[in-house]
Amino acid sequence: MQLSLQHSIVLQTLLSFVMTCYGIVHIAGEFKDMDASSELKNKTFDTLRNHPSFYLFNHRGRVLFRSPEEEPSSVRNQQALPNPIRLRKLEHLH
């Protein structure tokens, strides 16, 4: 039996849709619950708003809020800040 072109396209589309859905479901792995309480039950109240991925330790605060008795050493500042231009812009603030 010869299928017409339209029927062949529809059949291939439906077959590829079914295969894609099957692949997505089995590749995705274990699904997580939609209810947030299942993940939050293992966390304490202190760590709920703690996001270590947002920690930033390399910022200009160490240049702006340096104590006055600290004498800036050009070698140490170049090692502390990767960009010496940024340091020159902030030197007039001391």
WOVEN-V596194 format. One record per helix or strand. SS is the DSSP state (~ for helix, > for strand). FROM is the first residue (numbers start at 1). TO is the last residue. Records with the same first field share a line. If there is no record, write none. Layout:
SS: FROM-TO  FROM-TO
This chain:
~: 5-27  37-40  45-47  52-54  61-64  74-80  84-93
